[in-house]
Amino acid sequence: MPGVSRRVPCVLALAAVLGACSDDDASHAGGGPGSGGSGGADASSADAGDADAALEAALDGAEASEAEAMPPCPADMLLVEDACVDRFEAPNVAGALPLVMYSFDESAAWCAARGKRLCFDDEWTRSCAGPTGSSYPYGDTHVSGTCNDDETWKVYDQSKLNGWPWTVSKPGVESLSQLLDAARAVSASGKVAADHVEALYQAEPSGSNSGCVGPAQVHDLCGNVEEWTRRRDGGAGQDFSGALKGRYWAEPRTCQNAVTNHGNAFRFYEIGFRCCKDPSAAE
């Protein structure tokens, strides 16, 4: 019988089919003593074929029911039209501080390590603007303080940021504190860079701005940290694949705005990301 590898939620279906083939059925299949061997063999073969077909149908039906019951997205994501989108900015944990200092390529690798990918820019925009195409997650008019986008801008020192170690913004990082500690451990210049990032940092814990949610309940799409997305049009050359969306804690931008003039290796103290996934790949 085809389909040797089957999911075992079908045990009840199997029991139901086997229960239909009782000993009484088997004893009557051949017509009893003196009825002739060939007729009994043919009947038994037919009965076995019917049972196999019924079992196959039951298994297929149980698998179909199981597939229908499976949610389209993992629990830490939300379905927005045809994409699963992380509820929060990476590391996608309610109450966690968003990661920063990841390049486009490093952000893509972080998502890939979790069976996800960077969101396309249009997927991100739909998550923010919703079906009506609003300017902000909460409507068409900017309301200061609804999202974390009205902090006082702090002057940064690029020479300090340049000391950031290129070996620490990796897929295994699970928290901002882990990332900063890793940078400090690499070198003296790494410590200077990490300390400067921490001093500049004004993002708030994910989900703490309850009004800053899109129509699908995706959080912090505007403000907090700017987010890498992948350009649907492929970008301007292979090294400019990204579009930065949502701006950050010190400058409001609309859902539709994007910054596209930074290369794939660019990193900054206020740039983070979130991940997406195709629903068909959800687990």
C-alpha positions as CSV (number, residue, x, y, z in Angstrom):
1,M,0.0,0.0,0.0
2,P,1.5,3.4,-0.9
3,G,2.2,6.0,1.7
4,V,4.2,3.9,4.2
5,S,5.2,7.0,6.2
6,R,1.9,8.4,7.7
7,R,1.2,10.7,10.6
8,V,-0.1,8.8,13.6
9,P,-3.2,11.1,14.4
10,C,-4.8,8.5,12.0
11,V,-4.8,5.7,14.6
12,L,-8.5,6.2,15.3
13,A,-9.3,6.0,11.6
14,L,-7.2,2.8,11.4
15,A,-9.0,1.2,14.3
16,A,-12.4,2.0,12.7
17,V,-11.4,0.4,9.5
18,L,-9.9,-2.7,11.1
19,G,-13.0,-3.0,13.3
20,A,-15.1,-3.6,10.2
21,C,-13.1,-6.7,9.3
22,S,-14.2,-9.1,12.1
23,D,-13.5,-12.8,12.3
24,D,-17.2,-13.5,11.4
25,D,-16.6,-11.5,8.1
26,A,-13.5,-13.6,7.3
27,S,-15.3,-17.0,8.1
28,H,-18.2,-16.1,5.7
29,A,-16.0,-14.8,2.9
30,G,-15.2,-18.3,1.6
31,G,-18.7,-19.7,1.9
32,G,-17.7,-22.3,4.5
33,P,-16.5,-26.0,4.1
34,G,-17.1,-27.5,0.8
35,S,-17.8,-24.3,-1.0
36,G,-14.6,-24.4,-3.1
37,G,-11.2,-22.9,-2.4
38,S,-11.0,-20.5,-5.4
39,G,-14.1,-18.6,-4.5
40,G,-12.9,-18.1,-1.0
41,A,-9.6,-16.8,-2.1
42,D,-11.2,-14.4,-4.6
43,A,-13.5,-13.1,-1.9
44,S,-10.7,-12.7,0.6
45,S,-8.6,-10.8,-1.9
46,A,-11.5,-8.5,-2.7
47,D,-12.2,-7.9,0.9
48,A,-8.5,-7.1,1.6
49,G,-8.4,-4.7,-1.3
50,D,-11.5,-2.9,-0.1
51,A,-10.0,-2.7,3.4
52,D,-6.8,-1.2,2.0
53,A,-8.7,1.3,0.0
54,A,-10.8,2.3,3.0
55,L,-7.7,2.6,5.2
56,E,-6.0,4.7,2.5
57,A,-9.0,7.0,2.3
58,A,-9.2,7.3,6.1
59,L,-5.5,8.2,6.4
60,D,-5.7,10.8,3.6
61,G,-8.8,12.3,5.3
62,A,-7.1,12.5,8.7
63,E,-4.0,14.1,7.2
64,A,-6.2,16.6,5.4
65,S,-8.1,17.5,8.6
66,E,-4.8,17.9,10.4
67,A,-3.5,20.2,7.7
68,E,-6.7,22.3,7.8
69,A,-6.3,22.6,11.6
70,M,-2.7,23.8,11.4
71,P,-2.4,27.7,11.8
72,P,-1.0,29.5,8.7
73,C,1.8,31.2,10.8
74,P,3.9,30.3,13.9
75,A,2.7,31.7,17.2
76,D,5.2,34.5,17.2
77,M,4.0,35.8,13.8
78,L,0.8,37.3,12.3
79,L,-0.7,36.7,8.9
80,V,-0.9,39.8,6.9
81,E,-2.5,39.0,3.5
82,D,-0.1,36.5,2.0
83,A,2.9,36.8,4.5
84,C,3.6,35.8,8.1
85,V,5.1,38.8,9.8
86,D,6.9,38.9,13.2
87,R,4.8,40.5,15.8
88,F,7.8,42.6,17.1
89,E,11.1,43.8,15.9
90,A,14.0,41.3,16.3
91,P,14.5,39.5,18.6
92,N,10.6,39.3,18.3
93,V,10.0,39.0,22.0
94,A,7.4,41.1,23.8
95,G,9.2,43.4,26.3
96,A,12.6,42.9,24.8
97,L,14.7,45.7,23.5
98,P,15.1,45.6,19.7
99,L,18.5,44.7,18.2
100,V,20.5,47.3,16.3
101,M,23.9,47.4,14.5
102,Y,22.9,44.7,12.0
103,S,23.6,45.2,8.3
104,F,21.1,44.1,5.7
105,D,23.1,40.9,5.1
106,E,23.4,40.1,8.8
107,S,19.7,40.7,9.3
108,A,18.9,38.3,6.5
109,A,21.2,35.7,8.0
110,W,19.6,36.2,11.5
111,C,16.1,35.5,10.0
112,A,17.3,32.6,7.8
113,A,18.7,30.9,10.9
114,R,15.2,30.8,12.3
115,G,13.6,29.5,9.1
116,K,12.4,33.0,8.1
117,R,13.5,35.8,5.8
118,L,13.6,39.5,5.7
119,C,10.2,41.1,4.9
120,F,9.8,42.5,1.4
121,D,9.2,46.3,1.5
122,D,5.7,46.0,0.3
123,E,4.8,43.3,2.9
124,W,6.1,45.6,5.6
125,T,4.1,48.5,4.2
126,R,0.9,46.5,4.1
127,S,1.5,45.4,7.7
128,C,1.8,49.1,8.7
129,A,-0.8,50.8,6.5
130,G,-3.4,48.1,6.3
131,P,-5.9,47.6,3.5
132,T,-6.8,51.4,3.5
133,G,-3.2,52.5,3.0
134,S,-3.1,54.8,6.0
135,S,-0.1,56.9,6.7
136,Y,0.6,55.5,10.1
137,P,-0.3,52.2,11.8
138,Y,-3.1,54.0,13.7
139,G,-4.4,56.3,11.0
140,D,-3.6,59.1,8.6
141,T,-2.7,61.8,11.1
142,H,0.6,61.7,13.0
143,V,0.0,61.6,16.8
144,S,3.1,62.3,18.8
145,G,3.9,59.7,21.4
146,T,1.6,57.0,20.0
147,C,4.7,55.4,18.6
148,N,8.2,55.9,19.9
149,D,9.2,58.5,17.4
150,D,9.5,61.8,19.3
151,E,12.6,61.3,21.4
152,T,15.3,64.1,21.5
153,W,18.0,63.4,18.9
154,K,21.5,62.8,20.3
155,V,24.7,63.7,18.5
156,Y,26.7,60.6,17.5
157,D,30.4,60.2,17.0
158,Q,31.0,58.2,13.8
159,S,34.6,57.5,14.8
160,K,33.4,55.7,17.9
161,L,30.8,53.7,15.9
162,N,33.5,52.7,13.4
163,G,35.1,50.5,16.1
164,W,32.2,48.2,16.1
165,P,33.5,44.6,15.6
166,W,32.3,43.0,12.4
167,T,32.2,39.6,14.0
168,V,29.5,40.0,16.6
169,S,26.2,40.8,14.8
170,K,25.5,37.2,14.2
171,P,22.4,34.9,13.9
172,G,23.0,33.4,17.4
173,V,22.4,36.7,19.2
174,E,19.1,36.7,21.2
175,S,19.2,40.0,23.0
176,L,20.6,43.5,22.9
177,S,22.6,43.0,26.1
178,Q,24.2,39.9,24.6
179,L,25.2,41.8,21.5
180,L,26.7,44.7,23.4
181,D,28.6,42.4,25.7
182,A,30.0,40.5,22.8
183,A,31.2,43.7,21.1
184,R,32.9,44.9,24.4
185,A,34.7,41.6,24.7
186,V,36.4,41.8,21.3
187,S,38.6,44.8,21.8
188,A,39.0,48.2,23.4
189,S,37.6,49.9,20.3
190,G,34.7,47.4,20.4
191,K,34.0,48.5,24.0
192,V,34.0,52.1,23.0
193,A,31.6,51.4,20.2
194,A,29.2,49.4,22.3
195,D,29.2,52.0,25.1
196,H,28.4,54.7,22.5
197,V,25.6,52.7,21.0
198,E,24.2,52.1,24.5
199,A,24.4,55.9,25.3
200,L,22.6,56.8,22.0
201,Y,20.0,54.1,22.2
202,Q,16.4,55.2,22.9
203,A,14.3,52.4,21.7
204,E,11.6,51.1,24.1
205,P,10.7,47.5,24.9
206,S,8.8,45.8,22.1
207,G,5.0,46.2,22.5
208,S,5.2,48.9,25.2
209,N,3.4,51.5,23.0
210,S,0.0,49.9,22.9
211,G,-1.3,52.3,20.3
212,C,1.5,51.7,17.9
213,V,0.0,48.6,16.1
214,G,-1.0,48.1,12.5
215,P,-4.5,46.8,11.6
216,A,-3.2,43.2,11.8
217,Q,-1.8,43.9,15.3
218,V,1.9,44.0,14.3
219,H,3.7,46.2,16.8
220,D,6.2,49.1,16.5
221,L,6.2,49.5,12.7
222,C,6.8,53.2,13.0
223,G,9.4,54.6,15.4
224,N,11.5,52.6,17.9
225,V,14.1,51.3,15.5
226,E,14.4,51.6,11.7
227,E,13.9,48.3,10.0
228,W,15.7,46.6,7.1
229,T,13.4,45.2,4.4
230,R,14.2,43.6,1.1
231,R,13.3,45.7,-2.0
232,R,10.7,43.9,-4.1
233,D,12.3,45.4,-7.3
234,G,15.7,43.9,-6.4
235,G,17.3,47.2,-5.6
236,A,19.9,49.3,-7.4
237,G,22.6,46.7,-8.0
238,Q,23.4,43.6,-6.0
239,D,24.9,45.6,-3.1
240,F,21.8,47.8,-2.5
241,S,19.0,45.2,-1.9
242,G,17.5,46.9,1.1
243,A,15.0,49.5,2.0
244,L,14.9,51.0,5.5
245,K,11.3,51.4,6.8
246,G,9.6,53.0,9.7
247,R,12.4,55.4,10.7
248,Y,13.3,55.5,14.4
249,W,12.8,56.9,17.9
250,A,13.8,60.5,17.0
251,E,12.1,61.1,13.6
252,P,8.6,60.1,12.5
253,R,8.0,58.8,9.0
254,T,4.9,57.3,7.3
255,C,4.3,53.7,6.5
256,Q,5.1,54.5,2.8
257,N,8.4,56.3,3.4
258,A,11.7,54.4,2.7
259,V,15.4,55.0,2.7
260,T,17.2,53.2,-0.1
261,N,20.6,54.8,-0.4
262,H,22.5,52.5,2.0
263,G,24.4,49.4,0.9
264,N,24.0,45.9,2.2
265,A,26.9,46.2,4.5
266,F,25.7,49.4,6.2
267,R,25.0,49.3,9.9
268,F,23.9,52.0,12.4
269,Y,23.1,52.5,16.0
270,E,19.3,52.9,15.3
271,I,18.8,50.3,12.6
272,G,17.2,46.9,13.4
273,F,14.8,44.6,11.5
274,R,12.0,42.0,11.7
275,C,11.4,38.8,9.9
276,C,8.7,37.4,7.6
277,K,7.8,34.0,6.3
278,D,5.6,32.4,3.6
279,P,2.5,30.8,5.2
280,S,3.0,27.6,3.2
281,A,6.3,27.2,5.1
282,A,4.8,27.8,8.5
283,E,5.4,25.1,11.1
